[in-house]
Amino acid sequence: MRVIDGTSATSPAPDGTCDPGTQICFDDFQTTFFIFPTSAPVTVDIPWNQLSQIGFGTPVTFDQRTLLNFKWIVPLPFPGSPGPTYDYTLDDIAFIQ
């Protein structure tokens, strides 16, 4: 799974401060983690310092106080290839300092 966190510094107006005229926006902070299928609940801790930009955009400093959105990316099998199906549930998301 991948979690992508958009901040005001990586997002253009009206919500953000990234200026597309002078900066490359949308290089949000992110990390990838692996969860193996299980019927038991799994806890995943992602420290703020594990989030980083990919590097195609204007480098900015991460500031968790300016979070605008979270995107969760779950990889799918290649089209036409057999693959298992899973049900995912995200629950009890917490921000810990």
N, CA, C and O atoms as CSV, one atom per row, in Angstrom:
chain,resi,resn,atom,element,x,y,z
A,1,MET,N,N,0.842,-1.168,0.000
A,1,MET,CA,C,0.000,0.000,0.000
A,1,MET,C,C,0.885,1.228,0.000
A,1,MET,O,O,2.034,1.199,0.443
A,2,ARG,N,N,0.336,2.272,-0.493
A,2,ARG,CA,C,1.041,3.546,-0.472
A,2,ARG,C,C,0.104,4.591,0.107
A,2,ARG,O,O,-1.078,4.639,-0.231
A,3,VAL,N,N,0.638,5.415,0.973
A,3,VAL,CA,C,-0.127,6.540,1.505
A,3,VAL,C,C,0.554,7.805,1.007
A,3,VAL,O,O,1.773,7.953,1.093
A,4,ILE,N,N,-0.261,8.712,0.486
A,4,ILE,CA,C,0.240,9.967,-0.073
A,4,ILE,C,C,-0.449,11.101,0.667
A,4,ILE,O,O,-1.676,11.146,0.757
A,5,ASP,N,N,0.353,12.014,1.196
A,5,ASP,CA,C,-0.169,13.122,1.991
A,5,ASP,C,C,0.113,14.438,1.290
A,5,ASP,O,O,1.267,14.839,1.134
A,6,GLY,N,N,-0.950,15.104,0.871
A,6,GLY,CA,C,-0.817,16.416,0.258
A,6,GLY,C,C,-0.778,17.502,1.319
A,6,GLY,O,O,-1.561,17.479,2.269
A,7,THR,N,N,0.121,18.441,1.161
A,7,THR,CA,C,0.223,19.563,2.090
A,7,THR,C,C,-0.038,20.859,1.333
A,7,THR,O,O,-0.107,20.868,0.104
A,8,SER,N,N,-0.180,21.936,2.065
A,8,SER,CA,C,-0.399,23.213,1.387
A,8,SER,C,C,0.800,23.587,0.522
A,8,SER,O,O,0.630,24.254,-0.499
A,9,ALA,N,N,2.008,23.175,0.904
A,9,ALA,CA,C,3.198,23.525,0.128
A,9,ALA,C,C,3.298,22.756,-1.191
A,9,ALA,O,O,3.992,23.199,-2.106
A,10,THR,N,N,2.614,21.605,-1.303
A,10,THR,CA,C,2.673,20.822,-2.543
A,10,THR,C,C,1.414,20.980,-3.385
A,10,THR,O,O,1.321,20.406,-4.470
A,11,SER,N,N,0.453,21.743,-2.904
A,11,SER,CA,C,-0.827,21.915,-3.594
A,11,SER,C,C,-1.012,23.366,-4.036
A,11,SER,O,O,-0.681,24.293,-3.297
A,12,PRO,N,N,-1.541,23.555,-5.238
A,12,PRO,CA,C,-1.787,24.927,-5.707
A,12,PRO,C,C,-3.044,25.528,-5.066
A,12,PRO,O,O,-3.814,24.830,-4.407
A,13,ALA,N,N,-3.232,26.821,-5.272
A,13,ALA,CA,C,-4.424,27.529,-4.788
A,13,ALA,C,C,-5.662,26.887,-5.414
A,13,ALA,O,O,-5.563,26.351,-6.518
A,14,PRO,N,N,-6.791,26.916,-4.773
A,14,PRO,CA,C,-7.141,27.797,-3.675
A,14,PRO,C,C,-6.759,27.255,-2.301
A,14,PRO,O,O,-6.729,28.021,-1.339
A,15,ASP,N,N,-6.464,25.952,-2.176
A,15,ASP,CA,C,-6.181,25.396,-0.848
A,15,ASP,C,C,-4.711,25.494,-0.454
A,15,ASP,O,O,-4.384,25.604,0.728
A,16,GLY,N,N,-3.825,25.452,-1.450
A,16,GLY,CA,C,-2.409,25.411,-1.151
A,16,GLY,C,C,-1.667,26.673,-1.504
A,16,GLY,O,O,-2.244,27.667,-1.944
A,17,THR,N,N,-0.348,26.601,-1.294
A,17,THR,CA,C,0.513,27.755,-1.539
A,17,THR,C,C,1.503,27.526,-2.671
A,17,THR,O,O,2.298,28.415,-2.975
A,18,CYS,N,N,1.474,26.351,-3.303
A,18,CYS,CA,C,2.376,26.069,-4.421
A,18,CYS,C,C,1.935,26.901,-5.634
A,18,CYS,O,O,0.769,26.873,-6.026
A,19,ASP,N,N,2.877,27.635,-6.216
A,19,ASP,CA,C,2.591,28.502,-7.364
A,19,ASP,C,C,3.007,27.792,-8.649
A,19,ASP,O,O,4.203,27.696,-8.924
A,20,PRO,N,N,2.049,27.286,-9.456
A,20,PRO,CA,C,2.393,26.569,-10.672
A,20,PRO,C,C,3.182,27.409,-11.677
A,20,PRO,O,O,3.805,26.860,-12.586
A,21,GLY,N,N,3.160,28.722,-11.525
A,21,GLY,CA,C,3.927,29.580,-12.420
A,21,GLY,C,C,5.420,29.543,-12.147
A,21,GLY,O,O,6.224,29.781,-13.048
A,22,THR,N,N,5.796,29.246,-10.915
A,22,THR,CA,C,7.214,29.241,-10.540
A,22,THR,C,C,7.657,27.947,-9.876
A,22,THR,O,O,8.850,27.752,-9.646
A,23,GLN,N,N,6.713,27.055,-9.563
A,23,GLN,CA,C,7.034,25.805,-8.884
A,23,GLN,C,C,6.359,24.628,-9.577
A,23,GLN,O,O,5.396,24.803,-10.324
A,24,ILE,N,N,6.872,23.429,-9.323
A,24,ILE,CA,C,6.228,22.209,-9.805
A,24,ILE,C,C,5.477,21.619,-8.622
A,24,ILE,O,O,6.084,21.199,-7.637
A,25,CYS,N,N,4.158,21.591,-8.724
A,25,CYS,CA,C,3.292,21.173,-7.624
A,25,CYS,C,C,2.982,19.668,-7.697
A,25,CYS,O,O,3.372,18.982,-8.642
A,26,PHE,N,N,2.283,19.187,-6.688
A,26,PHE,CA,C,1.755,17.826,-6.569
A,26,PHE,C,C,2.798,16.757,-6.281
A,26,PHE,O,O,2.492,15.570,-6.398
A,27,ASP,N,N,4.027,17.132,-5.908
A,27,ASP,CA,C,5.007,16.147,-5.451
A,27,ASP,C,C,4.766,15.959,-3.957
A,27,ASP,O,O,5.548,16.401,-3.114
A,28,ASP,N,N,3.646,15.282,-3.659
A,28,ASP,CA,C,3.205,15.108,-2.281
A,28,ASP,C,C,4.130,14.163,-1.512
A,28,ASP,O,O,4.927,13.436,-2.105
A,29,PHE,N,N,4.012,14.187,-0.202
A,29,PHE,CA,C,4.818,13.337,0.669
A,29,PHE,C,C,4.169,11.962,0.754
A,29,PHE,O,O,2.949,11.845,0.869
A,30,GLN,N,N,5.011,10.908,0.696
A,30,GLN,CA,C,4.448,9.572,0.650
A,30,GLN,C,C,5.414,8.527,1.168
A,30,GLN,O,O,6.604,8.781,1.356
A,31,THR,N,N,4.868,7.352,1.393
A,31,THR,CA,C,5.655,6.185,1.743
A,31,THR,C,C,4.890,4.943,1.305
A,31,THR,O,O,3.674,4.984,1.116
A,32,THR,N,N,5.608,3.850,1.150
A,32,THR,CA,C,5.012,2.571,0.780
A,32,THR,C,C,5.234,1.593,1.925
A,32,THR,O,O,6.301,1.572,2.539
A,33,PHE,N,N,4.227,0.791,2.203
A,33,PHE,CA,C,4.376,-0.245,3.222
A,33,PHE,C,C,3.643,-1.491,2.754
A,33,PHE,O,O,2.759,-1.421,1.900
A,34,PHE,N,N,4.013,-2.618,3.315
A,34,PHE,CA,C,3.461,-3.900,2.896
A,34,PHE,C,C,2.626,-4.498,4.015
A,34,PHE,O,O,3.024,-4.503,5.180
A,35,ILE,N,N,1.464,-5.000,3.636
A,35,ILE,CA,C,0.593,-5.718,4.559
A,35,ILE,C,C,0.240,-7.041,3.889
A,35,ILE,O,O,-0.303,-7.066,2.784
A,36,PHE,N,N,0.550,-8.116,4.557
A,36,PHE,CA,C,0.225,-9.417,4.000
A,36,PHE,C,C,-1.182,-9.807,4.427
A,36,PHE,O,O,-1.588,-9.539,5.558
A,37,PRO,N,N,-1.928,-10.440,3.522
A,37,PRO,CA,C,-3.319,-10.788,3.829
A,37,PRO,C,C,-3.431,-11.618,5.111
A,37,PRO,O,O,-2.706,-12.594,5.304
A,38,THR,N,N,-4.333,-11.217,5.957
A,38,THR,CA,C,-4.589,-11.915,7.205
A,38,THR,C,C,-6.015,-11.601,7.648
A,38,THR,O,O,-6.580,-10.575,7.270
A,39,SER,N,N,-6.573,-12.467,8.426
A,39,SER,CA,C,-7.918,-12.198,8.945
A,39,SER,C,C,-7.854,-11.405,10.252
A,39,SER,O,O,-8.877,-10.936,10.751
A,40,ALA,N,N,-6.665,-11.261,10.792
A,40,ALA,CA,C,-6.499,-10.512,12.043
A,40,ALA,C,C,-6.210,-9.043,11.737
A,40,ALA,O,O,-5.597,-8.737,10.714
A,41,PRO,N,N,-6.639,-8.138,12.601
A,41,PRO,CA,C,-6.318,-6.722,12.413
A,41,PRO,C,C,-4.798,-6.500,12.447
A,41,PRO,O,O,-4.069,-7.179,13.171
A,42,VAL,N,N,-4.356,-5.552,11.661
A,42,VAL,CA,C,-2.943,-5.213,11.580
A,42,VAL,C,C,-2.786,-3.728,11.894
A,42,VAL,O,O,-3.525,-2.896,11.367
A,43,THR,N,N,-1.835,-3.402,12.742
A,43,THR,CA,C,-1.548,-2.016,13.055
A,43,THR,C,C,-0.298,-1.593,12.298
A,43,THR,O,O,0.721,-2.283,12.323
A,44,VAL,N,N,-0.387,-0.467,11.636
A,44,VAL,CA,C,0.747,0.072,10.903
A,44,VAL,C,C,1.032,1.468,11.444
A,44,VAL,O,O,0.148,2.325,11.454
A,45,ASP,N,N,2.248,1.695,11.889
A,45,ASP,CA,C,2.670,3.014,12.345
A,45,ASP,C,C,3.552,3.623,11.266
A,45,ASP,O,O,4.502,2.994,10.799
A,46,ILE,N,N,3.232,4.843,10.878
A,46,ILE,CA,C,4.028,5.559,9.875
A,46,ILE,C,C,4.492,6.864,10.502
A,46,ILE,O,O,3.730,7.830,10.558
A,47,PRO,N,N,5.731,6.903,10.974
A,47,PRO,CA,C,6.246,8.158,11.530
A,47,PRO,C,C,6.326,9.236,10.449
A,47,PRO,O,O,6.595,8.946,9.283
A,48,TRP,N,N,6.091,10.467,10.851
A,48,TRP,CA,C,6.123,11.582,9.901
A,48,TRP,C,C,7.437,11.616,9.132
A,48,TRP,O,O,7.448,11.960,7.950
A,49,ASN,N,N,8.550,11.265,9.784
A,49,ASN,CA,C,9.852,11.361,9.112
A,49,ASN,C,C,10.061,10.282,8.052
A,49,ASN,O,O,11.072,10.311,7.350
A,50,GLN,N,N,9.134,9.330,7.915
A,50,GLN,CA,C,9.220,8.341,6.837
A,50,GLN,C,C,8.583,8.840,5.538
A,50,GLN,O,O,8.746,8.218,4.489
A,51,LEU,N,N,7.868,9.943,5.604
A,51,LEU,CA,C,7.236,10.488,4.409
A,51,LEU,C,C,8.236,11.355,3.654
A,51,LEU,O,O,8.964,12.144,4.257
A,52,SER,N,N,8.267,11.205,2.335
A,52,SER,CA,C,9.167,12.026,1.526
A,52,SER,C,C,8.546,12.266,0.155
A,52,SER,O,O,7.654,11.540,-0.284
A,53,GLN,N,N,9.038,13.294,-0.498
A,53,GLN,CA,C,8.603,13.579,-1.861
A,53,GLN,C,C,9.321,12.624,-2.810
A,53,GLN,O,O,10.419,12.153,-2.516
A,54,ILE,N,N,8.686,12.341,-3.959
A,54,ILE,CA,C,9.328,11.487,-4.956
A,54,ILE,C,C,10.525,12.195,-5.562
A,54,ILE,O,O,11.562,11.577,-5.803
A,55,GLY,N,N,10.385,13.499,-5.809
A,55,GLY,CA,C,11.520,14.255,-6.319
A,55,GLY,C,C,11.292,14.942,-7.650
A,55,GLY,O,O,12.206,15.587,-8.164
A,56,PHE,N,N,10.096,14.827,-8.229
A,56,PHE,CA,C,9.855,15.489,-9.513
A,56,PHE,C,C,9.418,16.942,-9.340
A,56,PHE,O,O,9.475,17.729,-10.284
A,57,GLY,N,N,8.989,17.288,-8.146
A,57,GLY,CA,C,8.465,18.634,-7.907
A,57,GLY,C,C,9.421,19.504,-7.131
A,57,GLY,O,O,10.539,19.104,-6.805
A,58,THR,N,N,8.965,20.690,-6.845
A,58,THR,CA,C,9.751,21.627,-6.063
A,58,THR,C,C,9.918,21.081,-4.646
A,58,THR,O,O,8.923,20.795,-3.981
A,59,PRO,N,N,11.159,20.931,-4.170
A,59,PRO,CA,C,11.363,20.423,-2.808
A,59,PRO,C,C,10.830,21.414,-1.773
A,59,PRO,O,O,11.086,22.615,-1.852
A,60,VAL,N,N,10.091,20.890,-0.813
A,60,VAL,CA,C,9.553,21.701,0.283
A,60,VAL,C,C,9.744,20.924,1.576
A,60,VAL,O,O,9.996,19.719,1.554
A,61,THR,N,N,9.625,21.610,2.686
A,61,THR,CA,C,9.723,20.978,3.999
A,61,THR,C,C,8.367,20.444,4.413
A,61,THR,O,O,7.353,21.126,4.272
A,62,PHE,N,N,8.351,19.226,4.922
A,62,PHE,CA,C,7.095,18.630,5.380
A,62,PHE,C,C,6.664,19.289,6.686
A,62,PHE,O,O,7.456,19.437,7.617
A,63,ASP,N,N,5.411,19.674,6.735
A,63,ASP,CA,C,4.832,20.267,7.942
A,63,ASP,C,C,3.468,19.633,8.152
A,63,ASP,O,O,2.514,19.955,7.444
A,64,GLN,N,N,3.372,18.728,9.125
A,64,GLN,CA,C,2.124,17.996,9.341
A,64,GLN,C,C,0.963,18.908,9.715
A,64,GLN,O,O,-0.194,18.497,9.620
A,65,ARG,N,N,1.245,20.131,10.136
A,65,ARG,CA,C,0.171,21.070,10.473
A,65,ARG,C,C,-0.544,21.587,9.229
A,65,ARG,O,O,-1.611,22.190,9.340
A,66,THR,N,N,0.035,21.361,8.034
A,66,THR,CA,C,-0.562,21.874,6.799
A,66,THR,C,C,-1.133,20.768,5.915
A,66,THR,O,O,-1.315,20.974,4.715
A,67,LEU,N,N,-1.419,19.588,6.492
A,67,LEU,CA,C,-1.982,18.481,5.711
A,67,LEU,C,C,-3.329,18.878,5.120
A,67,LEU,O,O,-4.179,19.450,5.802
A,68,LEU,N,N,-3.505,18.564,3.845
A,68,LEU,CA,C,-4.773,18.846,3.164
A,68,LEU,C,C,-5.537,17.578,2.817
A,68,LEU,O,O,-6.768,17.576,2.817
A,69,ASN,N,N,-4.820,16.496,2.521
A,69,ASN,CA,C,-5.504,15.274,2.113
A,69,ASN,C,C,-4.611,14.056,2.282
A,69,ASN,O,O,-3.389,14.157,2.389
A,70,PHE,N,N,-5.261,12.908,2.303
A,70,PHE,CA,C,-4.588,11.613,2.311
A,70,PHE,C,C,-5.126,10.809,1.138
A,70,PHE,O,O,-6.328,10.801,0.873
A,71,LYS,N,N,-4.229,10.139,0.445
A,71,LYS,CA,C,-4.640,9.236,-0.636
A,71,LYS,C,C,-4.070,7.862,-0.304
A,71,LYS,O,O,-2.902,7.736,0.065
A,72,TRP,N,N,-4.890,6.854,-0.435
A,72,TRP,CA,C,-4.459,5.487,-0.196
A,72,TRP,C,C,-4.431,4.761,-1.531
A,72,TRP,O,O,-5.444,4.705,-2.228
A,73,ILE,N,N,-3.287,4.210,-1.892
A,73,ILE,CA,C,-3.136,3.506,-3.161
A,73,ILE,C,C,-2.938,2.021,-2.866
A,73,ILE,O,O,-2.011,1.638,-2.152
A,74,VAL,N,N,-3.809,1.202,-3.416
A,74,VAL,CA,C,-3.708,-0.245,-3.262
A,74,VAL,C,C,-3.412,-0.815,-4.637
A,74,VAL,O,O,-4.230,-0.670,-5.546
A,75,PRO,N,N,-2.249,-1.470,-4.817
A,75,PRO,CA,C,-1.911,-1.994,-6.141
A,75,PRO,C,C,-2.841,-3.127,-6.549
A,75,PRO,O,O,-3.256,-3.943,-5.726
A,76,LEU,N,N,-3.152,-3.157,-7.820
A,76,LEU,CA,C,-4.000,-4.201,-8.382
A,76,LEU,C,C,-3.162,-5.095,-9.281
A,76,LEU,O,O,-2.105,-4.672,-9.749
A,77,PRO,N,N,-3.613,-6.340,-9.538
A,77,PRO,CA,C,-2.877,-7.187,-10.480
A,77,PRO,C,C,-2.935,-6.589,-11.891
A,77,PRO,O,O,-3.810,-5.776,-12.189
A,78,PHE,N,N,-2.021,-6.987,-12.735
A,78,PHE,CA,C,-2.028,-6.529,-14.121
A,78,PHE,C,C,-3.332,-6.936,-14.787
A,78,PHE,O,O,-3.844,-8.024,-14.524
A,79,PRO,N,N,-3.882,-6.075,-15.651
A,79,PRO,CA,C,-5.135,-6.416,-16.337
A,79,PRO,C,C,-5.013,-7.742,-17.087
A,79,PRO,O,O,-4.032,-7.988,-17.789
A,80,GLY,N,N,-6.004,-8.571,-16.926
A,80,GLY,CA,C,-6.030,-9.862,-17.607
A,80,GLY,C,C,-5.315,-10.967,-16.854
A,80,GLY,O,O,-5.435,-12.136,-17.219
A,81,SER,N,N,-4.578,-10.625,-15.815
A,81,SER,CA,C,-3.884,-11.666,-15.059
A,81,SER,C,C,-4.751,-12.097,-13.881
A,81,SER,O,O,-5.444,-11.284,-13.269
A,82,PRO,N,N,-4.699,-13.396,-13.575
A,82,PRO,CA,C,-5.488,-13.833,-12.424
A,82,PRO,C,C,-4.854,-13.288,-11.148
A,82,PRO,O,O,-3.631,-13.224,-11.025
A,83,GLY,N,N,-5.661,-12.916,-10.249
A,83,GLY,CA,C,-5.141,-12.402,-8.984
A,83,GLY,C,C,-6.192,-12.524,-7.917
A,83,GLY,O,O,-7.390,-12.498,-8.200
A,84,PRO,N,N,-5.747,-12.656,-6.706
A,84,PRO,CA,C,-6.720,-12.759,-5.612
A,84,PRO,C,C,-7.417,-11.427,-5.388
A,84,PRO,O,O,-6.918,-10.373,-5.782
A,85,THR,N,N,-8.547,-11.491,-4.766
A,85,THR,CA,C,-9.249,-10.271,-4.372
A,85,THR,C,C,-9.242,-10.198,-2.853
A,85,THR,O,O,-9.282,-11.217,-2.164
A,86,TYR,N,N,-9.191,-8.982,-2.350
A,86,TYR,CA,C,-9.145,-8.769,-0.914
A,86,TYR,C,C,-10.107,-7.657,-0.546
A,86,TYR,O,O,-10.421,-6.790,-1.362
A,87,ASP,N,N,-10.560,-7.693,0.672
A,87,ASP,CA,C,-11.322,-6.592,1.233
A,87,ASP,C,C,-10.412,-5.871,2.222
A,87,ASP,O,O,-9.805,-6.498,3.090
A,88,TYR,N,N,-10.322,-4.552,2.084
A,88,TYR,CA,C,-9.521,-3.739,2.989
A,88,TYR,C,C,-10.449,-2.848,3.789
A,88,TYR,O,O,-11.429,-2.316,3.268
A,89,THR,N,N,-10.130,-2.695,5.047
A,89,THR,CA,C,-10.855,-1.761,5.891
A,89,THR,C,C,-9.837,-0.902,6.622
A,89,THR,O,O,-8.957,-1.420,7.308
A,90,LEU,N,N,-9.957,0.399,6.475
A,90,LEU,CA,C,-9.123,1.329,7.236
A,90,LEU,C,C,-9.947,1.818,8.410
A,90,LEU,O,O,-11.074,2.284,8.245
A,91,ASP,N,N,-9.375,1.708,9.583
A,91,ASP,CA,C,-10.132,2.063,10.772
A,91,ASP,C,C,-9.178,2.620,11.822
A,91,ASP,O,O,-8.003,2.255,11.874
A,92,ASP,N,N,-9.699,3.494,12.640
A,92,ASP,CA,C,-8.936,4.037,13.767
A,92,ASP,C,C,-7.629,4.701,13.324
A,92,ASP,O,O,-6.563,4.408,13.865
A,93,ILE,N,N,-7.718,5.574,12.360
A,93,ILE,CA,C,-6.551,6.330,11.935
A,93,ILE,C,C,-6.285,7.409,12.973
A,93,ILE,O,O,-7.184,8.160,13.351
A,94,ALA,N,N,-5.045,7.476,13.426
A,94,ALA,CA,C,-4.700,8.443,14.480
A,94,ALA,C,C,-3.446,9.200,14.078
A,94,ALA,O,O,-2.562,8.653,13.420
A,95,PHE,N,N,-3.378,10.455,14.477
A,95,PHE,CA,C,-2.198,11.284,14.272
A,95,PHE,C,C,-1.495,11.387,15.615
A,95,PHE,O,O,-2.055,11.908,16.580
A,96,ILE,N,N,-0.280,10.894,15.673
A,96,ILE,CA,C,0.467,10.862,16.926
A,96,ILE,C,C,1.713,11.701,16.779
A,96,ILE,O,O,2.471,11.539,15.823
A,97,GLN,N,N,1.923,12.577,17.704
A,97,GLN,CA,C,3.075,13.478,17.656
A,97,GLN,C,C,4.326,12.743,18.045
A,97,GLN,O,O,5.407,13.332,18.067
